[in-house]
Amino acid sequence: MSRGVLVTGAASGLGRAVARAFAARGDRVAVHFHSGEAAARETLDSLPGSGHVLVPGELPGDARTIAESAVAALSGVDVLVNNAALATSAETAHPLAEADFGQWQRVWRRSVEVNLLGAADLTYWVARDMIARKAGGSIVNVGSRGAFRGEPDHPAYGATKAGLHALGQSLAVSLAPHGIAVTSVAPGFIETERVAGRLAGESGDRLRAQSPFGRVARPEEIADAIVYLAEPGSVWASGAILDLNGASHLRS
């Protein structure tokens, strides 16, 4: 059965792979983007099937508008994938011993806004519509290995991803009576266009060496796991945080 799926941050990278995976399943996908409309349209044009739409907006400020636009365009959102995030990069690095306080504050506040409050606010509006329609549904949060392994150069990223995992587990309990399953994935390093430079040369060798497989994840591998968690038959996984890091970090 075709479902309505909202994927945030779907203009490129993992979000694009997730949108394609759901569309290949036969679902109708709302491709959310904040900036990069041209890239978002490339994602939209690459999706098999029909009924897909673009949904612009900034998180968390436009969370309600994003939710309402997706609900209207898809005749209801059955699956929400909270993928949009302020990612790790040279520009967002803020190791405590080196960053000035202005940089520290800017990155922390923006990380909390996008990675945690954006997901929380959007989830509120989408879940409220699911409850009102008595339709059940699935919410999958894209967290990170860094929530467990640590992010010494990007502590705000690690902390907000840990918060996203905790949010998912809290909502898994509170939304279960409404037939809504909530799960999270915790990927390690993923091979996307954005990090191509980091995968070149010695830095790339070090990243690949973190996994005994000798490589980093392909976006499609993470996307397939997200689709699995969003299936109606996976409801008993609600509350789970699925490690997807190629055995690069093992937690007890």
C-alpha positions in Angstrom: 0.0 0.0 0.0 1.3 3.4 -0.9 2.1 5.7 2.0 2.8 9.4 2.4 6.5 9.8 3.5 8.1 13.1 4.6 11.9 13.0 4.5 13.7 16.1 5.9 17.0 17.3 4.4 16.3 15.3 1.3 18.1 17.5 -1.3 21.2 15.3 -1.4 23.2 12.7 0.4 21.5 10.3 2.8 18.2 12.2 2.5 18.2 11.7 -1.2 18.9 8.0 -0.8 16.1 7.6 1.7 13.6 9.4 -0.5 14.6 7.1 -3.4 14.3 4.0 -1.3 10.7 4.8 -0.2 9.7 5.8 -3.7 11.0 2.5 -5.0 8.8 0.8 -2.5 5.8 2.6 -4.1 5.4 5.3 -1.5 4.7 9.0 -2.2 7.5 11.2 -0.9 7.6 14.8 0.3 11.2 16.0 -0.4 12.0 18.6 2.2 14.8 21.1 1.7 15.9 24.4 3.3 18.5 25.6 0.8 19.6 24.1 -2.5 16.3 24.0 -4.4 18.0 22.8 -7.6 19.5 19.8 -5.8 16.1 19.1 -4.2 14.5 19.1 -7.7 17.1 16.7 -8.9 16.1 14.4 -6.0 12.4 14.8 -7.0 13.0 14.1 -10.6 14.9 11.0 -9.8 12.1 9.4 -7.8 10.2 6.5 -9.5 6.5 6.5 -9.3 4.2 9.5 -9.0 2.7 11.8 -6.3 6.0 13.1 -5.0 6.3 16.8 -4.0 8.9 19.4 -2.8 8.4 20.9 0.6 10.6 23.9 1.4 11.2 25.4 4.9 13.7 26.1 7.6 13.8 24.0 10.8 12.7 24.6 13.5 11.0 27.9 12.5 8.9 26.5 9.7 8.1 23.1 11.3 4.3 23.6 11.4 4.2 24.9 7.8 6.4 22.0 6.6 4.2 19.4 8.3 0.9 21.0 7.0 2.2 21.3 3.5 3.3 17.6 3.4 0.1 16.4 5.0 -2.0 18.4 2.4 0.1 17.3 -0.6 0.2 13.6 0.4 -3.2 13.3 1.9 -1.6 12.5 5.2 2.0 11.7 6.4 2.3 8.1 7.4 6.1 8.1 7.8 8.4 10.9 9.0 12.1 10.6 8.7 14.0 13.2 10.7 17.2 13.4 8.7 17.9 17.2 8.5 20.9 18.2 10.6 23.8 20.6 11.0 26.5 18.1 10.1 30.2 17.9 11.1 32.6 19.8 8.9 35.6 22.1 9.2 33.3 25.0 9.4 31.3 23.6 12.3 34.3 22.2 14.3 34.6 23.6 17.8 37.0 21.7 20.0 36.9 23.3 23.4 40.7 23.8 23.7 40.9 25.7 20.4 37.5 27.3 19.6 36.8 30.9 20.7 33.7 31.3 22.7 31.8 33.0 19.9 32.3 30.0 17.7 31.4 27.7 20.6 28.2 29.5 21.2 27.2 29.7 17.5 27.7 26.1 16.7 26.0 24.9 19.9 22.9 27.0 19.5 22.5 26.2 15.8 23.1 22.5 16.5 20.4 22.4 19.1 18.0 24.4 16.9 18.3 22.1 13.8 19.3 18.7 15.1 17.1 18.6 18.2 14.4 21.3 18.2 13.8 21.0 14.5 13.1 17.3 14.8 11.1 17.8 18.0 8.8 20.5 16.6 8.2 18.7 13.3 7.5 15.5 15.0 4.9 17.3 17.2 2.9 18.5 14.2 3.2 15.3 12.2 2.3 13.0 15.1 -0.6 15.2 16.1 -2.0 14.7 12.6 -1.4 11.0 12.8 -3.3 10.9 16.1 -6.2 13.0 14.7 -6.5 10.6 11.7 -6.2 7.5 14.0 -4.0 6.2 11.2 -0.9 5.1 13.2 2.4 5.6 11.5 6.1 5.5 11.9 8.8 8.0 12.9 12.5 7.3 12.2 15.2 9.6 13.6 18.6 9.8 12.0 21.0 9.9 14.9 24.7 9.1 14.9 27.4 6.8 16.2 28.9 9.9 17.6 26.2 10.0 20.3 28.0 6.9 21.8 31.5 7.1 20.5 32.0 10.8 21.1 32.7 13.8 18.8 35.7 15.6 20.3 35.9 18.2 17.6 32.1 18.5 17.3 30.7 18.0 20.8 27.4 19.8 20.0 26.8 17.3 17.2 27.4 14.3 19.5 25.2 15.8 22.2 22.3 16.7 20.0 22.3 13.3 18.4 22.2 11.7 21.8 19.3 14.0 22.6 17.6 12.9 19.4 18.0 9.2 20.4 16.5 10.0 23.9 13.6 11.9 22.3 12.8 8.9 20.1 12.7 6.5 23.1 10.5 8.8 25.1 8.1 9.2 22.2 8.1 5.5 21.5 6.5 5.0 24.9 4.0 7.9 24.7 2.9 7.3 21.1 2.5 3.5 21.2 -1.1 3.7 22.4 -1.8 5.7 19.2 -0.3 3.0 17.0 2.8 5.1 16.2 6.2 3.5 16.2 9.3 5.6 16.9 12.9 4.3 16.2 16.3 5.8 15.5 19.3 4.8 13.5 22.9 5.6 14.6 25.1 5.5 11.4 28.8 5.9 11.3 30.6 7.7 8.5 28.6 7.7 5.2 30.0 8.2 1.7 28.1 11.2 0.3 29.0 14.1 -2.1 29.4 16.5 0.9 32.3 14.5 2.4 34.1 13.5 -0.8 37.1 15.6 0.1 37.4 13.9 3.5 37.5 10.5 1.9 40.5 11.3 -0.3 44.1 10.6 0.7 45.2 9.7 4.2 42.1 11.1 5.9 40.0 8.8 3.8 42.3 5.8 4.6 41.9 6.6 8.4 38.1 6.8 8.1 37.9 3.5 6.2 40.2 1.8 8.7 37.7 2.5 11.5 35.6 -0.4 10.2 36.9 -4.0 9.9 35.2 -4.0 6.5 37.7 -1.5 5.4 35.2 1.0 4.0 32.5 3.5 5.0 28.8 3.1 4.5 27.0 3.6 1.3 23.9 5.9 1.6 21.7 3.2 0.2 22.7 0.8 3.1 21.4 3.3 5.7 18.3 4.1 3.6 17.4 0.4 3.4 17.5 0.1 7.2 15.3 3.2 7.6 12.7 1.7 5.2 12.8 -1.5 7.2 12.2 0.3 10.5 9.2 2.2 8.9 7.5 -1.0 7.7 4.2 -1.9 9.6 5.8 -5.3 10.3 8.6 -3.6 12.2 6.4 -2.0 14.9 8.0 -4.2 17.6 11.3 -2.4 17.0 9.7 0.8 18.4 12.1 2.4 20.9 15.1 0.8 19.3 18.3 2.6 18.3 19.9 0.6 15.4 23.7 0.8 15.1 24.7 1.1 11.5 28.5 1.6 11.6 30.1 -1.5 10.1 31.4 -2.6 13.5 33.5 0.5 13.8 32.1 1.1 17.3 30.6 -1.6 19.5 28.5 -0.6 22.6 27.2 -2.8 25.3 
